[in-house]
C-alpha cells in the first residue's frame, strides 16, 4: 500500500501552518503505511553562497555541535539551524555537493537525507502521529511539502528505506507501489556512478530520476522516462524547489487524487487526507490520468 | 373524523461524532426488521465503506465525499452521495440504486450483479469492470479499461471513453455518446437498433438524465472471437 500526501501553499496562511497541515494529512494515511513516515518541507532558503543539509544520525545522542565545528573547519563557516529528533539542519558556506561529499566520507552513522537551498527531509520508522510529534512538524512553516507513510513490501523497515528519497539538490520523490525491475536497473545505475544504500525499489526510482536530471533531462522528461524504463506499479510525487509533480503508471494501479482551492493545491492517495485541509469542502477535485505528468510550480516545469 | 398525518422522520448521523461501524451496524440491523427508512449522513470526510452492505428499502443521503467501497454490496436501498466517491463505489451491488452527484474513482460498479449506478460527474478507470448484471449510467466520461470482462448488464457513457473499452467483454452492452479512445481486445462497434434506443431511453429516464438524447449513442459489444467463445475449445476440459 503506502500513502502519499503533498501540499502547495498559494498564500501565507497555509504556508504558516504547512507542517501541521502535512502532519494532519499524514495521520489520515496511517492505515496505508504504518511502518514508517517521512516528509520533505521546502522552507527558509539558505543565504546566497550557503547550502542547507538535513543530516540523520543513527547514534542515539549525536553531538551535533562537534560536527558543525568540523564543517566550519573544512568550509570556513557552518551553522546548526535546528535539531529535530534524529535529524539536524546544518547550513554550510559551501556548495551543497562539496558539503555532501565531505559528510559522506566522515562517518558511517551519518546520512545526508537532503541537500540544497530550501529542502528539509525528515523520516523515521513508526506511525505517522508519533513521527509528527517527535519531529515537531507542527511548527514547520514552508512554501510546500510532501509526505509518505510506508507499508514495506520490497525491503526492510529502516530509516534509510523510508521515504522521501532525495533525487538531487532540492529534489525528492515519494512512491506508492512496487517496482519489479529495480535490481537490474540498480546495476545499470551503479555503473553510471549513482550510489545506493538499501535494497529498496523506490531508492532505485530516485536514483533513476537523479541520473536523468544529471544527464540534462528536465523533471518532466525524467518522469516521462519512467514510463519506458520502470516496470511495476507507481504513483510518484516529486518535490522540487518550486513545487511538485505527479506521475502515475500507465494503467494507474495505485490511487491518486488532487484538489485545488484559491489557497492551496493538494495531492494524496485518498480524499480523506485532503478532507482535513481548510476549505476542502469547496475544493475542485479530480483524479490524475495515468501516464501523464502533472506539475505545480511557481514557474512552469520545462 | 380525525386524520393523523404520518410524519416521516429522517435519522441523521454525524460521522464527525459517530463511529462508522456504529452507523453501518444500525443500517445492517434494518435488514428484515422495522425501523427508520430515511437516513442522512453528515461529514463522511472520505471515510471508507460508508453505507455498505445494506439490505433494506432505505433512502440514504450522504452529505459529502466518501472513500473506498461506498454503498458496496448494496441490496434494495437507494444511496445518494452528494459529493465524490473513491474506488469501488457500489461494487458488487445486487439491487437498488446508488447515485453519485460528483465524480467516481476507479472500479465504479465493479462486479455489480444488479441495480442502477448513476454517476453525474465522470468515472475513472475500470468503470464496470467484470460487471454481471448491473446497469451503470455515467453523465461524464469513463477512464481506461472500462467494462473490462463485463459479463452482463449495461454501461451507458454520455461523455467519452478511455483506452481499451470493453476489453474481453462477454454479453454486456456498452453505449457511448462521445469519443472512444480505443477498443479493447474482442470489443467491436455494433449497430444501434430501435430496441437499443428504447433501452437507452429507459435507462436515461431511470437515471433522471432528461436532457440526453438516446439516439446519439454508439453501441459496443463482444465480437465473440476470443478463445472462450470457440466451441472447439469446449471439449478441452
Boltz contact constraints between the chains, C-beta under 6 A:
constraints:
  - contact:
      token1: [A, 252]
      token2: [B, 125]
      max_distance: 6.0
  - contact:
      token1: [A, 270]
      token2: [B, 67]
      max_distance: 6.0
  - contact:
      token1: [A, 271]
      token2: [B, 46]
      max_distance: 6.0
  - contact:
      token1: [A, 271]
      token2: [B, 65]
      max_distance: 6.0
  - contact:
      token1: [A, 272]
      token2: [B, 45]
      max_distance: 6.0
  - contact:
      token1: [A, 272]
      token2: [B, 46]
      max_distance: 6.0
  - contact:
      token1: [A, 272]
      token2: [B, 67]
      max_distance: 6.0
  - contact:
      token1: [A, 275]
      token2: [B, 45]
      max_distance: 6.0
  - contact:
      token1: [A, 275]
      token2: [B, 46]
      max_distance: 6.0
  - contact:
      token1: [A, 285]
      token2: [B, 84]
      max_distance: 6.0
  - contact:
      token1: [A, 287]
      token2: [B, 105]
      max_distance: 6.0
  - contact:
      token1: [A, 287]
      token2: [B, 124]
      max_distance: 6.0
